[in-house]
Every structure is written in C-alpha cells, then in structure tokens.
Amino acid sequence: MCGFLKRKIQDCLGGRGNHETRLVSKGGNCNTEYGNIKYSKHFAFMADFWTTVTESQWRVVLLAVFASFTLSWFFFALLWYWVAHTNGDLVWQNPPADHIPCVVNVFGLTSAFLFSLETQTSLGYGLRAPNPYCPGAVTLMIIQVPFGFLLHSFLTGVIIAKISLPKRRAKTIKFSKMAVISPKNGSLCLSVRVANLRKSLMVGSQIYGKLLRMTNAPDGEAIIIDQVNIDFMVESGKDNLFFICPLTIYHVINKSSPFFEMAVDTLQNQEFELVVFLDSTAESTSSSCQVRTSFTPREIMWGYDFLPIIAKSKEGKYKVDFTNFSKVVPVSTAHCASCFYNISGHHHHSRDGYDNRGFEVIEMSEPSSVTNM
C-alpha cells in the first residue's frame, strides 16, 4: 500500500515537472475550453435539449430529477388546494357537517401536497380520494396522471441514457503509456499497444492516427497548422480488427511517413502530438464508441520494443500478462529511417544514457505473474 502511494506521488510530481500543453490528454479528453459565448448561442443548446441533459454531470442530473418531481408535485398541490378552496373544503372555511368535499381528507396545503404526490406516483394509500360529483377534481386528475407518466418516462430515460453512454465502455479500452520505434517485418515501425479489458468483443474495430502540429500566430493565437493522417495496422491488415486479445498496432515509417525525416537525436526536439483513434462497436450493447489517446515526442521511445504478453498455458488456454503491457526492452535499431533503408548494417545507435523518466524497462528474463483473459 505504501509503495503504491509512493509511486502515485512520484508520478504526480513528475507530471508537474514535465507539464506539456497537449490537445488530447492520455485519457482521450480534449484539452479545450470555450469562453465568451454570446447568450443568444445558449438557445442552440436548449434546442438540442436531450444531448444537453445526457452530457451534464451526474450531480446536475440527480438534482434536476429531484427538483422536477418535487416542483411538479407542489405545482399540482396548489391546483388541488385551489379546487378544495373553491368547493369550501378547507378547515378554515368551516364546512358544514353534511358538506361533500371534492377530495376526501384534503383540508389544507399539506394534505393537498400528499394527495398530489399519491396521484402522480400512483401510490394510493386509500385515505384520500376524489369525489365523482366534483367536475374540477376529475378534470385535474385527468391532466395530472398523463403529465406524471410523461415526466417519469423522460427522467427514467435520462438516467438510462447516462448509464449506457458509449464513452463508459471506452474506459475499458487501454492504450500503452508509451509508443516505441523499432524494426518489424523488415521495416522501421512506430508501434502502440492497445487492449480490451473486457471479455465481450469490440466488433468492426478500426484504428488510425493524426499527427498534429501547432504554431503561435503573431497575435498569440494558437493554430493547428498541420494534420497528417497516420495509418496503423496489424499483421492481418488495418480494417476490421479482430479485437479478441491485446494488439500491437504499428505504423510503417517509409518515405511518405512524417517520421521519416526524424532521428533518435532529433525526435525529442520535435513539436507535435500523435493522436491515436480507435472506432469500434460494443458487441453486447451494439453502441459505437471512440477511444482516443495521444503521444508527445517525450512519450515515443526510439530503439525499444514491447515485451510479449500472450502465452499458451498447459491447459491449452491463451493467457495475457498485463503486468508487461507497457513494459519495453531495448532492441538494435538504426539511428534514423534513412539509415535503416539505405545503409548496410543500419548504424545501430547506442542507448546508453537514454533516459525516459517515469517509464520502466525490464529484462526479458524477468519472471512475471500471468493473468487470465
């Protein structure tokens, strides 16, 4: 427990020291804020009322549910109180002994509120009931019952919609903390690892990337000057990935790749952000979702490769060791992409002294615990 807290504190302090401005966080949230929106534009959000409500925070939604029910009960309680007052049913009106009330046992605002609550929620305690000889009471009940049904259905739909939001499913899709550059199948590749933490499949999965470059205009405005498509693939192709186990996706660094002109000693000096997208559909709910993460130059390790995490047990089952999910091992890699393709021997660079803070590198022989898929 103490070790876990120590690592969290170190990560927090390290993150403060290496704070970088990025468009997309590691968790996939867009780092943008909107300000100075004209009040007239707020009506556009109200026109799309359903999206506005479902995207609100939980505390706002729960407060809205509580307030909606309470205010509707009180509003109709005032109407029932008015009906009782019109018929002379209230205690302070001193009705005669043979008086026939519009609603039995409604003789004040509190009793009117309780009857309104019972009517709208169909509780029916049996102590209060409308009189069929009072047209105002019958009319009001005909209005309140459908209204209560619609309000209850709408608020229930909001709760269900928030619970089943596709982005909740995206929380169980995990990307590696770092990207690596190393040889793969005779090519120099940038690799990222991604895993589905649930046993239910993600179908129709497609993965792609965008390389974003930012600049500051003379007036101080930050501008995205370049968005380059980055194609990712696995051995079986890049379309409709079979996402049954963790995958290592890779981008081939060739002459058409924006990484081709970079080298191990210039990569850290670059200013860009690699955003990786995974579009997929949950098999269990048929809801589509998009998972995002990003990598800055400090989070791309040249000359490293991921440790293997999939093994076959004696029982014939495939097991995944998630303790090695983001761990890497150094491999012989050319100094640059041009060296890799054009120079014999690839001019393997030395990794001595190459330190990437906060990332653990282990040896292949390290024993590890195995986790079932």
Residue, then its C-alpha position, 0 to 999 in steps of 0.5 A: m500500500c505504501g509503495f503504491l502511494k509512493r509511486k502515485i506521488q512520484d508520478c504526480l510530481g513528475g507530471r508537474g515537472n514535465h507539464e506539456t500543453r497537449l490537445v488530447s490528454k492520455g485519457g482521450n479528453c480534449n484539452t479545450e475550453y470555450g469562453n465568451i459565448k454570446y447568450s443568444k448561442h445558449f438557445a442552440f443548446m436548449a434546442d438540442f435539449w436531450t444531448t444537453v441533459t445526457e452530457s451534464q454531470w451526474r450531480v446536475v442530473l440527480l438534482a434536476v430529477f429531484a427538483s422536477f418531481t418535487l416542483s411538479w408535485f407542489f405545482f399540482a398541490l396548489l391546483w388541488y388546494w385551489v379546487a378544495h378552496t373553491n368547493g369550501d373544503l378547507v378547515w378554515q372555511n368551516p364546512p358544514a357537517d353534511h358538506i361533500p368535499c371534492v377530495v376526501n381528507v384534503f383540508g389544507l396545503t399539506s394534505a393537498f401536497l400528499f394527495s398530489l404526490e399519491t396521484q402522480t406516483s400512483l401510490g394510493y394509500g386509500l385515505r384520500a380520494p376524489n369525489p365523482y360529483c366534483p367536475g374540477a377534481v376529475t378534470l385535474m386528475i385527468i391532466q395530472v396522471p398523463f403529465g406524471f407518466l410523461l415526466h417519469s418516462f423522460l427522467t427514467g430515460v435520462i438516467i438510462a441514457k447516462i448509464s449506457l453512454p458509449k464513452r463508459r465502455a471506452k474506459t475499458i479500452k487501454f492504450s500503452k503509456m508509451a509508443v516505441i520505434s523499432p524494426k518489424n517485418g523488415s521495416l522501421c515501425l512506430s508501434v502502440r499497444v492497445a487492449n480490451l479489458r473486457k471479455s465481450l468483443m469490440v466488433g468492426s474495430q478500426i484504428y488510425g492516427k493524426l499527427l498534429r502540429m501547432t504554431n503561435a500566430p503573431d497575435g498569440e493565437a494558437i493554430i493547428i497548422d498541420q494534420v497528417n493522417i497516420d495509418f496503423m495496422v496489424e499483421s492481418g491488415k488495418d480494417n476490421l480488427f479482430f479485437i479478441c486479445p491485446l494488439t500491437i498496432y504499428h505504423v510503417i515509417n517509409k518515405s511518405s511517413p512524417f517520421f521519416e525525416m526524424a532521428v533518435d537525436t532529433l525526435q525529442n526536439q520535435e513539436f507535435e502530438l500523435v493522436v491515436f483513434l480507435d472506432s469500434t462497436a460494443e458487441s453486447t450493447s451494439s453502441s459505437c464508441q471512440v477511444r482516443t489517446s495521444f503521444t508527445p515526442r517525450e512519450i515515443m521511445w526510439g530503439y525499444d520494443f514491447l515485451p510479449i504478453i500472450a502465452k499458451s498455458k498447459e491447459g491449452k488456454y491463451k493467457v495475457d500478462f498485463t503486468n508487461f503491457s507497457k513494459v519495453v526492452p531495448v532492441s538494435t535499431a538504426h539511428c534514423a529511417s534513412c539509415f535503416y533503408n539505405i545503409s548496410g548494417h543500419h548504424h545501430h545507435s547506442r542507448d546508453g544514457y537514454d533516459n525516459r523518466g517515469f517509464e520502466v524497462i525490464e529484462m526479458s528474463e524477468p519472471s512475471s505473474v500471468t493473468n487470465m483473459 
